Amino acid sequence: QVQLVESGGGLVQAGGSLRLSCAASGSIFGVNAMGWYRQAPGKQRELVATITSGGITNYADSVKGRFTISRDNAKNTVYLQMNSLKPEDTAVYYCNANIVTQRMTVVMYWGQGTQVTVSS
């Protein structure tokens, strides 16, 4: 079994910063692409940023220049540094990972979500 455990959400004023972390644990042989998604009330879940195992990154236009995704492959952990936060960044943030299991299958897992609230 594999778990993704997120941390780092909270309440911050506009212009502030937060850092999210997501650690994968369990029956893991390797981890391919990892990413962060978010879902605001009444809206669909949307991609925020992704990162491959080799460090290639991709960002939503709305967060480019403000958010930075990174990972520590030794710890099977992905991070999201969020700077210059705006009220419209308020959402539940979910991490996502494509896990190569000990059985050599690739399975997509999701974290439980962490709330980020940006006050104006």
MOBEL-V31505 format. One line per field, one symbol per residue. ss: DSSP state (2 for helix, 1 for strand, 0 for the rest). phi: phi as a letter, one per 20 degrees, with the letter a starting at -180 (. if undefined). burial: + if it has 24 or more other C-alpha atoms within 12 Angstrom, else -. A space follows every 10 residues. Layout:
ss->???
phi->???
burial->???
//
This chain:
ss->0111111001 1110000111 1111110111 1111111110 0000011111 1000001110 0000001111 1122201111 1100002220 1111111111 1000011111 0001111110
phi->.ccddebofq dbfgnecbce cbdeboedea cefcaccbce gmcffcfdac befenfdbcf gfdgnddceb bdffdlcdcc eddlfcgfef aeddebbeee efemddcecc fencfdcdee
burial->-+++++++++ ++---+++++ +++++--+-+ ++++++++++ -----+++++ +++---+++- --+--+++++ +-+--+++++ ++++++--++ ++++++++++ +-----+-++ +-++++++--
//
